[in-house]
Amino acid sequence: MDIQPLGKLIREPIRTGRTPSDREFQARDQSVHFIKTGTLRIGQVVFEQCDKIPARVLSSRDYLQESEVLVTIIGATHDIVGRAAIYPPGAP
């Protein structure tokens, strides 16, 4: 097995998520899933437990792309930090 530093395997810059301050829905808002550390499990995102936020509060940079890797870097307990999953094709 060829072991390499993680930095050599990354093709795009690492980016962090953000929590929009405006999460109030207006009459015609479309909703999107909001993935937080508590809804990211080892190997999967539990979309049924995700909050919803208005799509208008996000920029195009905020949306995940198919096969992007999600990793929790903060959390309330040590077992939450380091969870990872791949954003699946066809995910909401």
Secondary structure, 3 states (H helix, E strand, C coil): CCCCCHHHHCCCCCCCCCCCCCCCCCCCCCEEEECCHHHEECCEECHHHCEEEEHHHCCHHHCCCCCCEEECCCCCCCCCCCCEEECCCCCC
